[in-house]
Amino acid sequence: MHDKLNAEIDKIVMEMQPPQNSIGMLSTEDVVRLVRQAATKGAMAGWVAGERTARSYWGREIEALRERIKQLEMDQIAGTR
């Protein structure tokens, strides 16, 4: 996993953990709520990380295409003189 995604997961865990030295019992409803919350936050963190990766990849691809177009334009200008 990426460092940013790991950091986001660690942040979610810190937000969801009980206070230190706390004692208690969880009901079935509590467990269901916590699992749903963790799954939702984890899915969102993964989605955001995927979007960042895709945006970065496609940004590089677009820039490479722009450079190629510039080169073709320069070649065309040089050929018409």
PDB file with one MODEL, atoms N, CA, C and O in Angstrom:
MODEL        1
ATOM      1  N   MET A   1       0.830  -1.188   0.000  1.00  0.00           N
ATOM      2  CA  MET A   1       0.000   0.000   0.000  1.00  0.00           C
ATOM      3  C   MET A   1       0.871   1.248   0.000  1.00  0.00           C
ATOM      4  O   MET A   1       2.034   1.222   0.402  1.00  0.00           O
ATOM      5  N   HIS A   2       0.290   2.305  -0.449  1.00  0.00           N
ATOM      6  CA  HIS A   2       1.004   3.571  -0.477  1.00  0.00           C
ATOM      7  C   HIS A   2       1.089   4.164   0.926  1.00  0.00           C
ATOM      8  O   HIS A   2       0.236   3.909   1.777  1.00  0.00           O
ATOM      9  N   ASP A   3       2.120   4.950   1.148  1.00  0.00           N
ATOM     10  CA  ASP A   3       2.321   5.571   2.451  1.00  0.00           C
ATOM     11  C   ASP A   3       1.150   6.467   2.847  1.00  0.00           C
ATOM     12  O   ASP A   3       0.752   6.489   4.012  1.00  0.00           O
ATOM     13  N   LYS A   4       0.592   7.214   1.873  1.00  0.00           N
ATOM     14  CA  LYS A   4      -0.537   8.095   2.185  1.00  0.00           C
ATOM     15  C   LYS A   4      -1.753   7.292   2.614  1.00  0.00           C
ATOM     16  O   LYS A   4      -2.469   7.689   3.534  1.00  0.00           O
ATOM     17  N   LEU A   5      -1.994   6.158   1.948  1.00  0.00           N
ATOM     18  CA  LEU A   5      -3.128   5.320   2.312  1.00  0.00           C
ATOM     19  C   LEU A   5      -2.913   4.703   3.688  1.00  0.00           C
ATOM     20  O   LEU A   5      -3.843   4.645   4.493  1.00  0.00           O
ATOM     21  N   ASN A   6      -1.707   4.247   3.962  1.00  0.00           N
ATOM     22  CA  ASN A   6      -1.406   3.715   5.297  1.00  0.00           C
ATOM     23  C   ASN A   6      -1.602   4.777   6.365  1.00  0.00           C
ATOM     24  O   ASN A   6      -2.128   4.487   7.440  1.00  0.00           O
ATOM     25  N   ALA A   7      -1.187   5.992   6.083  1.00  0.00           N
ATOM     26  CA  ALA A   7      -1.371   7.082   7.041  1.00  0.00           C
ATOM     27  C   ALA A   7      -2.850   7.362   7.266  1.00  0.00           C
ATOM     28  O   ALA A   7      -3.268   7.626   8.393  1.00  0.00           O
ATOM     29  N   GLU A   8      -3.638   7.306   6.206  1.00  0.00           N
ATOM     30  CA  GLU A   8      -5.084   7.530   6.331  1.00  0.00           C
ATOM     31  C   GLU A   8      -5.729   6.416   7.148  1.00  0.00           C
ATOM     32  O   GLU A   8      -6.600   6.682   7.977  1.00  0.00           O
ATOM     33  N   ILE A   9      -5.311   5.173   6.923  1.00  0.00           N
ATOM     34  CA  ILE A   9      -5.832   4.049   7.704  1.00  0.00           C
ATOM     35  C   ILE A   9      -5.462   4.209   9.173  1.00  0.00           C
ATOM     36  O   ILE A   9      -6.299   3.998  10.051  1.00  0.00           O
ATOM     37  N   ASP A  10      -4.217   4.579   9.444  1.00  0.00           N
ATOM     38  CA  ASP A  10      -3.795   4.809  10.829  1.00  0.00           C
ATOM     39  C   ASP A  10      -4.625   5.906  11.486  1.00  0.00           C
ATOM     40  O   ASP A  10      -4.975   5.803  12.662  1.00  0.00           O
ATOM     41  N   LYS A  11      -4.938   6.946  10.734  1.00  0.00           N
ATOM     42  CA  LYS A  11      -5.760   8.042  11.256  1.00  0.00           C
ATOM     43  C   LYS A  11      -7.158   7.540  11.609  1.00  0.00           C
ATOM     44  O   LYS A  11      -7.702   7.885  12.658  1.00  0.00           O
ATOM     45  N   ILE A  12      -7.732   6.726  10.728  1.00  0.00           N
ATOM     46  CA  ILE A  12      -9.060   6.173  10.982  1.00  0.00           C
ATOM     47  C   ILE A  12      -9.045   5.296  12.231  1.00  0.00           C
ATOM     48  O   ILE A  12      -9.951   5.374  13.061  1.00  0.00           O
ATOM     49  N   VAL A  13      -8.011   4.461  12.363  1.00  0.00           N
ATOM     50  CA  VAL A  13      -7.897   3.595  13.545  1.00  0.00           C
ATOM     51  C   VAL A  13      -7.804   4.431  14.811  1.00  0.00           C
ATOM     52  O   VAL A  13      -8.455   4.121  15.809  1.00  0.00           O
ATOM     53  N   MET A  14      -7.005   5.482  14.779  1.00  0.00           N
ATOM     54  CA  MET A  14      -6.867   6.347  15.960  1.00  0.00           C
ATOM     55  C   MET A  14      -8.195   7.006  16.319  1.00  0.00           C
ATOM     56  O   MET A  14      -8.515   7.154  17.498  1.00  0.00           O
ATOM     57  N   GLU A  15      -8.971   7.403  15.310  1.00  0.00           N
ATOM     58  CA  GLU A  15     -10.275   8.028  15.559  1.00  0.00           C
ATOM     59  C   GLU A  15     -11.267   7.042  16.161  1.00  0.00           C
ATOM     60  O   GLU A  15     -12.108   7.422  16.975  1.00  0.00           O
ATOM     61  N   MET A  16     -11.169   5.780  15.763  1.00  0.00           N
ATOM     62  CA  MET A  16     -12.180   4.804  16.164  1.00  0.00           C
ATOM     63  C   MET A  16     -11.826   4.023  17.427  1.00  0.00           C
ATOM     64  O   MET A  16     -12.693   3.374  18.012  1.00  0.00           O
ATOM     65  N   GLN A  17     -10.577   4.076  17.850  1.00  0.00           N
ATOM     66  CA  GLN A  17     -10.204   3.272  19.018  1.00  0.00           C
ATOM     67  C   GLN A  17     -10.816   3.850  20.293  1.00  0.00           C
ATOM     68  O   GLN A  17     -11.018   5.059  20.401  1.00  0.00           O
ATOM     69  N   PRO A  18     -11.106   2.986  21.244  1.00  0.00           N
ATOM     70  CA  PRO A  18     -11.673   3.473  22.504  1.00  0.00           C
ATOM     71  C   PRO A  18     -10.603   4.208  23.314  1.00  0.00           C
ATOM     72  O   PRO A  18      -9.407   4.063  23.059  1.00  0.00           O
ATOM     73  N   PRO A  19     -11.049   4.993  24.287  1.00  0.00           N
ATOM     74  CA  PRO A  19     -10.074   5.673  25.143  1.00  0.00           C
ATOM     75  C   PRO A  19      -9.163   4.658  25.835  1.00  0.00           C
ATOM     76  O   PRO A  19      -9.576   3.541  26.146  1.00  0.00           O
ATOM     77  N   GLN A  20      -7.937   5.065  26.065  1.00  0.00           N
ATOM     78  CA  GLN A  20      -6.971   4.189  26.703  1.00  0.00           C
ATOM     79  C   GLN A  20      -7.464   3.798  28.097  1.00  0.00           C
ATOM     80  O   GLN A  20      -8.047   4.622  28.802  1.00  0.00           O
ATOM     81  N   ASN A  21      -7.233   2.559  28.492  1.00  0.00           N
ATOM     82  CA  ASN A  21      -7.616   2.005  29.792  1.00  0.00           C
ATOM     83  C   ASN A  21      -9.129   1.930  29.986  1.00  0.00           C
ATOM     84  O   ASN A  21      -9.600   1.818  31.117  1.00  0.00           O
ATOM     85  N   SER A  22      -9.895   1.991  28.894  1.00  0.00           N
ATOM     86  CA  SER A  22     -11.342   1.867  29.037  1.00  0.00           C
ATOM     87  C   SER A  22     -11.720   0.388  29.094  1.00  0.00           C
ATOM     88  O   SER A  22     -11.057  -0.466  28.505  1.00  0.00           O
ATOM     89  N   ILE A  23     -12.775   0.119  29.800  1.00  0.00           N
ATOM     90  CA  ILE A  23     -13.281  -1.244  29.927  1.00  0.00           C
ATOM     91  C   ILE A  23     -14.756  -1.211  29.552  1.00  0.00           C
ATOM     92  O   ILE A  23     -15.477  -0.295  29.949  1.00  0.00           O
ATOM     93  N   GLY A  24     -15.199  -2.181  28.806  1.00  0.00           N
ATOM     94  CA  GLY A  24     -16.599  -2.222  28.438  1.00  0.00           C
ATOM     95  C   GLY A  24     -16.892  -3.402  27.550  1.00  0.00           C
ATOM     96  O   GLY A  24     -15.999  -4.140  27.133  1.00  0.00           O
ATOM     97  N   MET A  25     -18.157  -3.558  27.273  1.00  0.00           N
ATOM     98  CA  MET A  25     -18.597  -4.638  26.395  1.00  0.00           C
ATOM     99  C   MET A  25     -19.347  -4.020  25.227  1.00  0.00           C
ATOM    100  O   MET A  25     -19.998  -2.984  25.357  1.00  0.00           O
ATOM    101  N   LEU A  26     -19.238  -4.680  24.089  1.00  0.00           N
ATOM    102  CA  LEU A  26     -19.930  -4.200  22.905  1.00  0.00           C
ATOM    103  C   LEU A  26     -21.133  -5.095  22.622  1.00  0.00           C
ATOM    104  O   LEU A  26     -21.047  -6.320  22.695  1.00  0.00           O
ATOM    105  N   SER A  27     -22.231  -4.468  22.306  1.00  0.00           N
ATOM    106  CA  SER A  27     -23.403  -5.228  21.881  1.00  0.00           C
ATOM    107  C   SER A  27     -23.236  -5.588  20.410  1.00  0.00           C
ATOM    108  O   SER A  27     -22.339  -5.080  19.736  1.00  0.00           O
ATOM    109  N   THR A  28     -24.087  -6.450  19.929  1.00  0.00           N
ATOM    110  CA  THR A  28     -24.059  -6.811  18.511  1.00  0.00           C
ATOM    111  C   THR A  28     -24.245  -5.568  17.648  1.00  0.00           C
ATOM    112  O   THR A  28     -23.577  -5.413  16.626  1.00  0.00           O
ATOM    113  N   GLU A  29     -25.137  -4.701  18.050  1.00  0.00           N
ATOM    114  CA  GLU A  29     -25.381  -3.470  17.299  1.00  0.00           C
ATOM    115  C   GLU A  29     -24.137  -2.574  17.280  1.00  0.00           C
ATOM    116  O   GLU A  29     -23.831  -1.944  16.267  1.00  0.00           O
ATOM    117  N   ASP A  30     -23.428  -2.525  18.405  1.00  0.00           N
ATOM    118  CA  ASP A  30     -22.199  -1.729  18.461  1.00  0.00           C
ATOM    119  C   ASP A  30     -21.159  -2.262  17.479  1.00  0.00           C
ATOM    120  O   ASP A  30     -20.521  -1.496  16.757  1.00  0.00           O
ATOM    121  N   VAL A  31     -20.998  -3.582  17.460  1.00  0.00           N
ATOM    122  CA  VAL A  31     -20.018  -4.202  16.559  1.00  0.00           C
ATOM    123  C   VAL A  31     -20.407  -3.939  15.106  1.00  0.00           C
ATOM    124  O   VAL A  31     -19.561  -3.579  14.288  1.00  0.00           O
ATOM    125  N   VAL A  32     -21.690  -4.119  14.787  1.00  0.00           N
ATOM    126  CA  VAL A  32     -22.153  -3.871  13.420  1.00  0.00           C
ATOM    127  C   VAL A  32     -21.887  -2.427  13.021  1.00  0.00           C
ATOM    128  O   VAL A  32     -21.416  -2.166  11.914  1.00  0.00           O
ATOM    129  N   ARG A  33     -22.183  -1.489  13.912  1.00  0.00           N
ATOM    130  CA  ARG A  33     -21.970  -0.073  13.625  1.00  0.00           C
ATOM    131  C   ARG A  33     -20.489   0.227  13.394  1.00  0.00           C
ATOM    132  O   ARG A  33     -20.135   0.947  12.460  1.00  0.00           O
ATOM    133  N   LEU A  34     -19.626  -0.328  14.250  1.00  0.00           N
ATOM    134  CA  LEU A  34     -18.188  -0.084  14.113  1.00  0.00           C
ATOM    135  C   LEU A  34     -17.624  -0.706  12.842  1.00  0.00           C
ATOM    136  O   LEU A  34     -16.806  -0.091  12.159  1.00  0.00           O
ATOM    137  N   VAL A  35     -18.057  -1.921  12.523  1.00  0.00           N
ATOM    138  CA  VAL A  35     -17.569  -2.573  11.306  1.00  0.00           C
ATOM    139  C   VAL A  35     -18.025  -1.795  10.077  1.00  0.00           C
ATOM    140  O   VAL A  35     -17.245  -1.587   9.147  1.00  0.00           O
ATOM    141  N   ARG A  36     -19.286  -1.366  10.070  1.00  0.00           N
ATOM    142  CA  ARG A  36     -19.797  -0.590   8.934  1.00  0.00           C
ATOM    143  C   ARG A  36     -19.025   0.720   8.788  1.00  0.00           C
ATOM    144  O   ARG A  36     -18.651   1.110   7.682  1.00  0.00           O
ATOM    145  N   GLN A  37     -18.794   1.389   9.906  1.00  0.00           N
ATOM    146  CA  GLN A  37     -18.066   2.662   9.879  1.00  0.00           C
ATOM    147  C   GLN A  37     -16.640   2.448   9.379  1.00  0.00           C
ATOM    148  O   GLN A  37     -16.145   3.218   8.556  1.00  0.00           O
ATOM    149  N   ALA A  38     -15.983   1.404   9.876  1.00  0.00           N
ATOM    150  CA  ALA A  38     -14.606   1.126   9.442  1.00  0.00           C
ATOM    151  C   ALA A  38     -14.551   0.759   7.962  1.00  0.00           C
ATOM    152  O   ALA A  38     -13.670   1.220   7.236  1.00  0.00           O
ATOM    153  N   ALA A  39     -15.495  -0.071   7.516  1.00  0.00           N
ATOM    154  CA  ALA A  39     -15.516  -0.469   6.106  1.00  0.00           C
ATOM    155  C   ALA A  39     -15.773   0.733   5.206  1.00  0.00           C
ATOM    156  O   ALA A  39     -15.138   0.880   4.162  1.00  0.00           O
ATOM    157  N   THR A  40     -16.690   1.579   5.607  1.00  0.00           N
ATOM    158  CA  THR A  40     -17.003   2.771   4.809  1.00  0.00           C
ATOM    159  C   THR A  40     -15.806   3.699   4.718  1.00  0.00           C
ATOM    160  O   THR A  40     -15.440   4.149   3.633  1.00  0.00           O
ATOM    161  N   LYS A  41     -15.197   3.983   5.860  1.00  0.00           N
ATOM    162  CA  LYS A  41     -14.039   4.884   5.864  1.00  0.00           C
ATOM    163  C   LYS A  41     -12.871   4.268   5.097  1.00  0.00           C
ATOM    164  O   LYS A  41     -12.161   4.974   4.381  1.00  0.00           O
ATOM    165  N   GLY A  42     -12.667   2.966   5.240  1.00  0.00           N
ATOM    166  CA  GLY A  42     -11.587   2.296   4.513  1.00  0.00           C
ATOM    167  C   GLY A  42     -11.815   2.317   3.013  1.00  0.00           C
ATOM    168  O   GLY A  42     -10.889   2.551   2.236  1.00  0.00           O
ATOM    169  N   ALA A  43     -13.060   2.069   2.610  1.00  0.00           N
ATOM    170  CA  ALA A  43     -13.380   2.103   1.179  1.00  0.00           C
ATOM    171  C   ALA A  43     -13.171   3.499   0.616  1.00  0.00           C
ATOM    172  O   ALA A  43     -12.634   3.653  -0.480  1.00  0.00           O
ATOM    173  N   MET A  44     -13.586   4.501   1.347  1.00  0.00           N
ATOM    174  CA  MET A  44     -13.404   5.875   0.882  1.00  0.00           C
ATOM    175  C   MET A  44     -11.917   6.234   0.793  1.00  0.00           C
ATOM    176  O   MET A  44     -11.488   6.881  -0.162  1.00  0.00           O
ATOM    177  N   ALA A  45     -11.141   5.816   1.783  1.00  0.00           N
ATOM    178  CA  ALA A  45      -9.699   6.094   1.746  1.00  0.00           C
ATOM    179  C   ALA A  45      -9.057   5.408   0.538  1.00  0.00           C
ATOM    180  O   ALA A  45      -8.207   5.997  -0.129  1.00  0.00           O
ATOM    181  N   GLY A  46      -9.459   4.169   0.255  1.00  0.00           N
ATOM    182  CA  GLY A  46      -8.939   3.457  -0.912  1.00  0.00           C
ATOM    183  C   GLY A  46      -9.347   4.114  -2.211  1.00  0.00           C
ATOM    184  O   GLY A  46      -8.547   4.211  -3.141  1.00  0.00           O
ATOM    185  N   TRP A  47     -10.590   4.566  -2.280  1.00  0.00           N
ATOM    186  CA  TRP A  47     -11.083   5.235  -3.484  1.00  0.00           C
ATOM    187  C   TRP A  47     -10.298   6.517  -3.731  1.00  0.00           C
ATOM    188  O   TRP A  47      -9.889   6.786  -4.860  1.00  0.00           O
ATOM    189  N   VAL A  48     -10.084   7.307  -2.684  1.00  0.00           N
ATOM    190  CA  VAL A  48      -9.331   8.557  -2.828  1.00  0.00           C
ATOM    191  C   VAL A  48      -7.902   8.268  -3.283  1.00  0.00           C
ATOM    192  O   VAL A  48      -7.371   8.960  -4.152  1.00  0.00           O
ATOM    193  N   ALA A  49      -7.283   7.248  -2.699  1.00  0.00           N
ATOM    194  CA  ALA A  49      -5.922   6.894  -3.111  1.00  0.00           C
ATOM    195  C   ALA A  49      -5.886   6.462  -4.578  1.00  0.00           C
ATOM    196  O   ALA A  49      -4.963   6.819  -5.310  1.00  0.00           O
ATOM    197  N   GLY A  50      -6.886   5.700  -5.004  1.00  0.00           N
ATOM    198  CA  GLY A  50      -6.957   5.282  -6.408  1.00  0.00           C
ATOM    199  C   GLY A  50      -7.148   6.457  -7.346  1.00  0.00           C
ATOM    200  O   GLY A  50      -6.539   6.512  -8.414  1.00  0.00           O
ATOM    201  N   GLU A  51      -7.987   7.393  -6.949  1.00  0.00           N
ATOM    202  CA  GLU A  51      -8.203   8.592  -7.764  1.00  0.00           C
ATOM    203  C   GLU A  51      -6.923   9.410  -7.894  1.00  0.00           C
ATOM    204  O   GLU A  51      -6.607   9.911  -8.974  1.00  0.00           O
ATOM    205  N   ARG A  52      -6.199   9.542  -6.809  1.00  0.00           N
ATOM    206  CA  ARG A  52      -4.924  10.281  -6.860  1.00  0.00           C
ATOM    207  C   ARG A  52      -3.951   9.603  -7.813  1.00  0.00           C
ATOM    208  O   ARG A  52      -3.289  10.263  -8.613  1.00  0.00           O
ATOM    209  N   THR A  53      -3.868   8.273  -7.720  1.00  0.00           N
ATOM    210  CA  THR A  53      -2.961   7.525  -8.588  1.00  0.00           C
ATOM    211  C   THR A  53      -3.367   7.675 -10.053  1.00  0.00           C
ATOM    212  O   THR A  53      -2.519   7.902 -10.916  1.00  0.00           O
ATOM    213  N   ALA A  54      -4.651   7.549 -10.328  1.00  0.00           N
ATOM    214  CA  ALA A  54      -5.132   7.683 -11.707  1.00  0.00           C
ATOM    215  C   ALA A  54      -4.884   9.083 -12.234  1.00  0.00           C
ATOM    216  O   ALA A  54      -4.442   9.248 -13.372  1.00  0.00           O
ATOM    217  N   ARG A  55      -5.162  10.093 -11.424  1.00  0.00           N
ATOM    218  CA  ARG A  55      -4.955  11.483 -11.857  1.00  0.00           C
ATOM    219  C   ARG A  55      -3.480  11.728 -12.159  1.00  0.00           C
ATOM    220  O   ARG A  55      -3.146  12.385 -13.145  1.00  0.00           O
ATOM    221  N   SER A  56      -2.614  11.209 -11.323  1.00  0.00           N
ATOM    222  CA  SER A  56      -1.178  11.379 -11.536  1.00  0.00           C
ATOM    223  C   SER A  56      -0.743  10.682 -12.829  1.00  0.00           C
ATOM    224  O   SER A  56       0.003  11.253 -13.625  1.00  0.00           O
ATOM    225  N   TYR A  57      -1.208   9.461 -13.032  1.00  0.00           N
ATOM    226  CA  TYR A  57      -0.844   8.699 -14.227  1.00  0.00           C
ATOM    227  C   TYR A  57      -1.324   9.411 -15.493  1.00  0.00           C
ATOM    228  O   TYR A  57      -0.549   9.631 -16.423  1.00  0.00           O
ATOM    229  N   TRP A  58      -2.613   9.767 -15.515  1.00  0.00           N
ATOM    230  CA  TRP A  58      -3.159  10.394 -16.714  1.00  0.00           C
ATOM    231  C   TRP A  58      -2.575  11.784 -16.931  1.00  0.00           C
ATOM    232  O   TRP A  58      -2.452  12.224 -18.074  1.00  0.00           O
ATOM    233  N   GLY A  59      -2.218  12.475 -15.872  1.00  0.00           N
ATOM    234  CA  GLY A  59      -1.554  13.770 -16.021  1.00  0.00           C
ATOM    235  C   GLY A  59      -0.230  13.629 -16.749  1.00  0.00           C
ATOM    236  O   GLY A  59       0.106  14.440 -17.612  1.00  0.00           O
ATOM    237  N   ARG A  60       0.523  12.587 -16.394  1.00  0.00           N
ATOM    238  CA  ARG A  60       1.804  12.333 -17.078  1.00  0.00           C
ATOM    239  C   ARG A  60       1.575  11.943 -18.540  1.00  0.00           C
ATOM    240  O   ARG A  60       2.316  12.371 -19.425  1.00  0.00           O
ATOM    241  N   GLU A  61       0.550  11.133 -18.787  1.00  0.00           N
ATOM    242  CA  GLU A  61       0.243  10.724 -20.159  1.00  0.00           C
ATOM    243  C   GLU A  61      -0.140  11.932 -21.014  1.00  0.00           C
ATOM    244  O   GLU A  61       0.322  12.068 -22.147  1.00  0.00           O
ATOM    245  N   ILE A  62      -0.978  12.797 -20.474  1.00  0.00           N
ATOM    246  CA  ILE A  62      -1.398  13.995 -21.212  1.00  0.00           C
ATOM    247  C   ILE A  62      -0.211  14.893 -21.493  1.00  0.00           C
ATOM    248  O   ILE A  62      -0.088  15.430 -22.594  1.00  0.00           O
ATOM    249  N   GLU A  63       0.658  15.064 -20.524  1.00  0.00           N
ATOM    250  CA  GLU A  63       1.842  15.903 -20.733  1.00  0.00           C
ATOM    251  C   GLU A  63       2.743  15.315 -21.817  1.00  0.00           C
ATOM    252  O   GLU A  63       3.291  16.055 -22.634  1.00  0.00           O
ATOM    253  N   ALA A  64       2.901  13.995 -21.829  1.00  0.00           N
ATOM    254  CA  ALA A  64       3.716  13.344 -22.868  1.00  0.00           C
ATOM    255  C   ALA A  64       3.091  13.562 -24.242  1.00  0.00           C
ATOM    256  O   ALA A  64       3.806  13.800 -25.216  1.00  0.00           O
ATOM    257  N   LEU A  65       1.768  13.483 -24.332  1.00  0.00           N
ATOM    258  CA  LEU A  65       1.098  13.730 -25.611  1.00  0.00           C
ATOM    259  C   LEU A  65       1.255  15.178 -26.058  1.00  0.00           C
ATOM    260  O   LEU A  65       1.444  15.443 -27.245  1.00  0.00           O
ATOM    261  N   ARG A  66       1.179  16.106 -25.126  1.00  0.00           N
ATOM    262  CA  ARG A  66       1.387  17.521 -25.472  1.00  0.00           C
ATOM    263  C   ARG A  66       2.785  17.740 -26.036  1.00  0.00           C
ATOM    264  O   ARG A  66       2.964  18.448 -27.027  1.00  0.00           O
ATOM    265  N   GLU A  67       3.762  17.128 -25.399  1.00  0.00           N
ATOM    266  CA  GLU A  67       5.142  17.254 -25.882  1.00  0.00           C
ATOM    267  C   GLU A  67       5.275  16.643 -27.272  1.00  0.00           C
ATOM    268  O   GLU A  67       5.968  17.193 -28.129  1.00  0.00           O
ATOM    269  N   ARG A  68       4.625  15.521 -27.499  1.00  0.00           N
ATOM    270  CA  ARG A  68       4.684  14.876 -28.815  1.00  0.00           C
ATOM    271  C   ARG A  68       4.032  15.762 -29.879  1.00  0.00           C
ATOM    272  O   ARG A  68       4.549  15.876 -30.990  1.00  0.00           O
ATOM    273  N   ILE A  69       2.905  16.384 -29.547  1.00  0.00           N
ATOM    274  CA  ILE A  69       2.232  17.292 -30.486  1.00  0.00           C
ATOM    275  C   ILE A  69       3.135  18.476 -30.815  1.00  0.00           C
ATOM    276  O   ILE A  69       3.244  18.865 -31.978  1.00  0.00           O
ATOM    277  N   LYS A  70       3.783  19.049 -29.807  1.00  0.00           N
ATOM    278  CA  LYS A  70       4.708  20.167 -30.040  1.00  0.00           C
ATOM    279  C   LYS A  70       5.818  19.744 -30.997  1.00  0.00           C
ATOM    280  O   LYS A  70       6.178  20.479 -31.916  1.00  0.00           O
ATOM    281  N   GLN A  71       6.357  18.536 -30.760  1.00  0.00           N
ATOM    282  CA  GLN A  71       7.438  18.057 -31.612  1.00  0.00           C
ATOM    283  C   GLN A  71       6.953  17.860 -33.042  1.00  0.00           C
ATOM    284  O   GLN A  71       7.660  18.221 -33.983  1.00  0.00           O
ATOM    285  N   LEU A  72       5.774  17.301 -33.223  1.00  0.00           N
ATOM    286  CA  LEU A  72       5.223  17.106 -34.570  1.00  0.00           C
ATOM    287  C   LEU A  72       4.968  18.441 -35.259  1.00  0.00           C
ATOM    288  O   LEU A  72       5.212  18.579 -36.457  1.00  0.00           O
ATOM    289  N   GLU A  73       4.477  19.426 -34.504  1.00  0.00           N
ATOM    290  CA  GLU A  73       4.265  20.756 -35.066  1.00  0.00           C
ATOM    291  C   GLU A  73       5.583  21.371 -35.501  1.00  0.00           C
ATOM    292  O   GLU A  73       5.670  21.965 -36.576  1.00  0.00           O
ATOM    293  N   MET A  74       6.604  21.232 -34.678  1.00  0.00           N
ATOM    294  CA  MET A  74       7.929  21.772 -35.029  1.00  0.00           C
ATOM    295  C   MET A  74       8.482  21.069 -36.263  1.00  0.00           C
ATOM    296  O   MET A  74       9.069  21.714 -37.131  1.00  0.00           O
ATOM    297  N   ASP A  75       8.300  19.755 -36.348  1.00  0.00           N
ATOM    298  CA  ASP A  75       8.755  18.999 -37.518  1.00  0.00           C
ATOM    299  C   ASP A  75       8.007  19.454 -38.774  1.00  0.00           C
ATOM    300  O   ASP A  75       8.594  19.562 -39.851  1.00  0.00           O
ATOM    301  N   GLN A  76       6.727  19.715 -38.626  1.00  0.00           N
ATOM    302  CA  GLN A  76       5.921  20.156 -39.774  1.00  0.00           C
ATOM    303  C   GLN A  76       6.360  21.559 -40.215  1.00  0.00           C
ATOM    304  O   GLN A  76       6.477  21.827 -41.411  1.00  0.00           O
ATOM    305  N   ILE A  77       6.596  22.432 -39.269  1.00  0.00           N
ATOM    306  CA  ILE A  77       7.062  23.795 -39.603  1.00  0.00           C
ATOM    307  C   ILE A  77       8.421  23.732 -40.288  1.00  0.00           C
ATOM    308  O   ILE A  77       8.659  24.427 -41.276  1.00  0.00           O
ATOM    309  N   ALA A  78       9.304  22.902 -39.763  1.00  0.00           N
ATOM    310  CA  ALA A  78      10.644  22.777 -40.347  1.00  0.00           C
ATOM    311  C   ALA A  78      10.566  22.179 -41.755  1.00  0.00           C
ATOM    312  O   ALA A  78      11.392  22.517 -42.604  1.00  0.00           O
ATOM    313  N   GLY A  79       9.605  21.310 -42.020  1.00  0.00           N
ATOM    314  CA  GLY A  79       9.483  20.667 -43.330  1.00  0.00           C
ATOM    315  C   GLY A  79       8.864  21.565 -44.377  1.00  0.00           C
ATOM    316  O   GLY A  79       9.049  21.319 -45.569  1.00  0.00           O
ATOM    317  N   THR A  80       8.137  22.594 -43.985  1.00  0.00           N
ATOM    318  CA  THR A  80       7.467  23.456 -44.959  1.00  0.00           C
ATOM    319  C   THR A  80       8.313  24.629 -45.375  1.00  0.00           C
ATOM    320  O   THR A  80       7.913  25.374 -46.269  1.00  0.00           O
ATOM    321  N   ARG A  81       9.426  24.821 -44.791  1.00  0.00           N
ATOM    322  CA  ARG A  81      10.287  25.963 -45.156  1.00  0.00           C
ATOM    323  C   ARG A  81      11.198  25.640 -46.290  1.00  0.00           C
ATOM    324  O   ARG A  81      11.981  26.490 -46.714  1.00  0.00           O
TER     325      ARG A  81
ENDMDL
END
